[in-house]
Amino acid sequence: MKGLRRDPERTELRALRRRIPLEGARILEVGCGDGRLTRRIAPLARAVVATDPNEAFIARAKALTPASLREKVRYRVAAAETLRLPGRRFDVAVLSWSL
């Protein structure tokens, strides 16, 4: 039962931080779902654009995002294959648990 007590989001964030410089980065997150990872990376990032094709997930992500992070995070309803972000540049793209 030891493995069942793990915090997958914390483990995931540690793995990302070991491999990718998130601090001060402009991050694109594709397939953000309800924003579980978004809310963990946003305090480190300069800015985050988080997308998901499911409008209900985006609404939940917005509702769960603390006021202190709302200036840094922009949520968009969009599928990866139709995502358009003209003129936007990112340092990091995260596709966590996206199919």
N, C-alpha and C positions, 0 to 999 in steps of 0.2 A: 504494500500500500504506500510505500515511500514515494514512488513516482507520481502518485495521484495528487500530491500536495504541491506540486510545482506550479509556479506562476508562469504560464507560457508567454505572456506578453513581456514580462521582465526578462525572461531568458532570451526572447527574440530581440529585445532592445540591446541587451548586452552583446549578443552576437553581431548585430548591426554596427554597434559602436566600435567593436574590435576591428572591423573591416572597412568602415566607411566614416569619413569625417563629417559628422552631422552638425557639429557646433558652428553656428553662423551660416549654415548652408540654406540655399533656396531649394526646397524639396517638393517633388511631385510624387504624390502617393496615388497609385492606380488601384482601384478596388478597395477603398477604405472601409467599406461596410459601415458599421455604426461608429467608427472613429476610434476604436480601442487602441490602435497603435498611433494614430494621429495625435491623440492627447498625450502620448508618452514622448513622441519626438518633437512636438511643437515647442516645448520649453527650451530645447537645445538649438532649434533652427532659427534662422532669420525670418523665414516665411515658409508656409506650407500651402500648396494647392492640393486638396484631397478630392478624388473623384470616385464615383460609383454609379453604375447604371440604375440602381434601385432607389427610387425617389424616397421611399419610406426609410431606408437606411440613412440617407443623407439628412432627412428631417430629424431622425434620432441622433445622429452625430452632432448636428447643430445644437440640439437641446441639451446634450450631455457635455458639450464643450464649455469649460468655465469661462466666465467673463474675462479673466486675466489673459486668456489665449485667443480671444475672438479677433483681435487686431492682427494676429499673425496667421490665422488659418482662414482659408477660403474654400468652401465646399461647392462642388459642382456635380449635377446629375449628368453623367456622360459615361459611355462605354469606351473602353480603351481603343477599339478599332475605329471609332468616330470622333475621338477627342481632338478638338482644335483649340490651340492656344497660341494664336499668332503673336509674334513679337515677344513671347515669354521665353526666358532662359532659366534652366535649372542646373544645380550642381549635382543633384542626386535624384534618381528615380527609384521608388520603392514599390514593388509589386508583391506584397505579402499575402499569402494564402489566396491569391487571385488565380482563377482558372481561365 
